[in-house]
């Protein structure tokens, strides 16, 4: 007689892992599912990530950032066997839930998370408007103050008028290279 008295249906559950080991846990779990023949009970392993834009060395880079560091999502039918396989994967500290009973994530939350992850190109959020005073935080004009003269939402660029040698000089910058004063 099984200890788990959960309904035998496919649902998403959240695993808690050591932070920084999410990808390793996902890889190990996928290998364990295959080698132990659990693909009829454990269907998907997902490390929720989203693309973000960062500036490094003056260049725009798109990076993947974990949405929930320390957590991995698993779509599975919980039985004693499947619970044991997942729970005993290296670096998994447990299921999120009460005691040893995993609590499924609502389908609504999973849909929202998948939408968030599915954004192919990150959107530029430019939170300044023409005429705003800004401080340049990166690049050759770092620490200069200026005034926004143009905004290019599509490219994520702004034109800033910087006072050099007694006259305003337009400088094109990435929107991530400025902050509002």
Residue, then its C-alpha position, 0 to 999 in steps of 0.5 A: x500500500x503506497x504511503x503517498x495518497x496524492x491523486x495520480x495526475x500530472x502536475x508541476x512541483x517545485x524543488x528546492x536546491x542549493x543555490x547555483x546548482x539549479x542547472x546541475x540538478x536539472x541535468x542530473x535529474x534528467x539523466x536519472x529519469x532516463x537511466x531509471x526508466x521514470x519517463x512515464x512518471x516524470x515528464x519535464x524538468x525546468x529551470x525558470x530563466x528569463x533574458x535580460x539586458x546588461x551592459x558590460x565593458x560598454x557593450x550591451x549583452x543579453x544574459x539569462x537570469x534565473x527567475x527563482x534562484x535555488x528552485x527547479x520545477x518538475x512536471x510529474x505524477x507523484x508516487x513513492x518511486x517518482x518521489x524517491x528518484x527526485x528527492x534523492x537527486x544530488x543537491x536537491x534539498x526537498x520539495x516545496x510543500x508541507x512536510x514530505x508531501x509536495x504541493x503542486x503549483x497552479x496551472x495558472x502560475x505555470x502559464x504565467x511563468x512560461x509566458x515570462x520565460x518565452x519573451x524572446x527579446x527583452x524589452x527596453x524600459x526607458x524610464x526618462x523623458x525628453x528634458x529630464x536631467x540625468x547622470x551618465x553612469x558608464x562609458x567615456x562620459x561617466x559622471x557627466x550630467x546632461x539633459x535628454x534631448x531624444x529617446x529611441x525606444x526601439x533601440x534602447x538609446x537616448x541622446x543626452x546634451x552634455x555641456x562641454x567647453x561651454x556648449x551643449x554637445x549631443x551624445x548617444x548613449x545606451x539607456x542603461x548608461x544613465x540614471x535620472x537625477 
